[in-house]
Amino acid sequence: MPTPRINKENKNKIHFLNFTTIEWIDIFTKPEYFDLIINTFKYCQKNQGLLLYGFVIMTNHIHCVVSAKENYSLEDIVASFKKFTTFQTKRLLEKDNRKYILSLIKSSYSKKKNSSF
């Protein structure tokens, strides 16, 4: 998922964020994937100071309206959310034997690592 830009001057304000899958691949197609996202949002609300105003989960991206409680960092919350959901999504893809999607992700990641940008 690309890293959203959180302007430091407005870090405590409400943000509309969009998280996309690599190459816009339809990954969130089963209830387990939706549950992962929802449960991670709940964890971040309870333990990391996330204020979640609304969200929509599509098959290949997530929209959310969020901010952080005072004395919490939205940047840190987003980084934690992305790291955990990426790892767990990969585990679900492996469990579901979705080799084609895993190979697309691996290929896309390798291209980005080897690009000259």
Contacts in CASP RR format, 6 or more apart in sequence:
PFRMAT RR
TARGET T0000
AUTHOR 0000-0000-0000
METHOD contacts of the structure
MODEL  1
MPTPRINKENKNKIHFLNFTTIEWIDIFTKPEYFDLIINTFKYCQKNQGL
LLYGFVIMTNHIHCVVSAKENYSLEDIVASFKKFTTFQTKRLLEKDNRKY
ILSLIKSSYSKKKNSSF
1 19 0 8 1.000
1 20 0 8 1.000
1 21 0 8 1.000
1 22 0 8 1.000
1 82 0 8 1.000
1 85 0 8 1.000
1 86 0 8 1.000
2 19 0 8 1.000
2 20 0 8 1.000
3 78 0 8 1.000
3 79 0 8 1.000
3 82 0 8 1.000
4 15 0 8 1.000
4 17 0 8 1.000
4 18 0 8 1.000
4 19 0 8 1.000
4 78 0 8 1.000
6 15 0 8 1.000
6 74 0 8 1.000
6 75 0 8 1.000
6 78 0 8 1.000
11 68 0 8 1.000
11 73 0 8 1.000
11 74 0 8 1.000
11 75 0 8 1.000
12 67 0 8 1.000
12 68 0 8 1.000
12 70 0 8 1.000
12 74 0 8 1.000
13 67 0 8 1.000
14 53 0 8 1.000
14 65 0 8 1.000
14 66 0 8 1.000
14 67 0 8 1.000
15 65 0 8 1.000
15 66 0 8 1.000
15 67 0 8 1.000
15 74 0 8 1.000
16 63 0 8 1.000
16 64 0 8 1.000
16 65 0 8 1.000
17 63 0 8 1.000
17 64 0 8 1.000
17 65 0 8 1.000
17 66 0 8 1.000
17 78 0 8 1.000
18 61 0 8 1.000
18 62 0 8 1.000
18 63 0 8 1.000
19 61 0 8 1.000
19 62 0 8 1.000
19 64 0 8 1.000
19 82 0 8 1.000
20 60 0 8 1.000
20 61 0 8 1.000
21 27 0 8 1.000
21 28 0 8 1.000
21 60 0 8 1.000
21 61 0 8 1.000
22 104 0 8 1.000
22 105 0 8 1.000
22 108 0 8 1.000
22 109 0 8 1.000
23 104 0 8 1.000
23 105 0 8 1.000
23 108 0 8 1.000
24 60 0 8 1.000
24 61 0 8 1.000
25 60 0 8 1.000
25 101 0 8 1.000
25 104 0 8 1.000
25 105 0 8 1.000
26 59 0 8 1.000
26 60 0 8 1.000
27 33 0 8 1.000
27 59 0 8 1.000
27 60 0 8 1.000
27 89 0 8 1.000
27 93 0 8 1.000
27 101 0 8 1.000
28 34 0 8 1.000
28 37 0 8 1.000
28 57 0 8 1.000
28 58 0 8 1.000
28 59 0 8 1.000
28 60 0 8 1.000
28 62 0 8 1.000
29 59 0 8 1.000
30 92 0 8 1.000
30 96 0 8 1.000
32 92 0 8 1.000
33 89 0 8 1.000
33 92 0 8 1.000
34 57 0 8 1.000
36 85 0 8 1.000
36 88 0 8 1.000
36 89 0 8 1.000
36 92 0 8 1.000
37 55 0 8 1.000
37 57 0 8 1.000
37 62 0 8 1.000
37 85 0 8 1.000
38 57 0 8 1.000
40 81 0 8 1.000
40 84 0 8 1.000
40 85 0 8 1.000
40 88 0 8 1.000
41 50 0 8 1.000
41 52 0 8 1.000
41 55 0 8 1.000
41 64 0 8 1.000
41 81 0 8 1.000
44 50 0 8 1.000
44 52 0 8 1.000
44 77 0 8 1.000
44 80 0 8 1.000
44 81 0 8 1.000
45 51 0 8 1.000
45 52 0 8 1.000
48 72 0 8 1.000
48 76 0 8 1.000
48 77 0 8 1.000
48 80 0 8 1.000
49 68 0 8 1.000
49 69 0 8 1.000
49 72 0 8 1.000
49 77 0 8 1.000
50 66 0 8 1.000
50 68 0 8 1.000
50 69 0 8 1.000
50 72 0 8 1.000
50 74 0 8 1.000
50 77 0 8 1.000
50 81 0 8 1.000
51 66 0 8 1.000
51 67 0 8 1.000
51 68 0 8 1.000
51 69 0 8 1.000
52 64 0 8 1.000
52 65 0 8 1.000
52 66 0 8 1.000
53 65 0 8 1.000
53 66 0 8 1.000
53 67 0 8 1.000
54 64 0 8 1.000
54 65 0 8 1.000
54 66 0 8 1.000
55 62 0 8 1.000
55 63 0 8 1.000
55 64 0 8 1.000
55 65 0 8 1.000
56 62 0 8 1.000
56 63 0 8 1.000
56 64 0 8 1.000
66 74 0 8 1.000
66 77 0 8 1.000
67 74 0 8 1.000
68 74 0 8 1.000
68 77 0 8 1.000
90 102 0 8 1.000
90 105 0 8 1.000
93 101 0 8 1.000
93 102 0 8 1.000
93 105 0 8 1.000
94 102 0 8 1.000
END
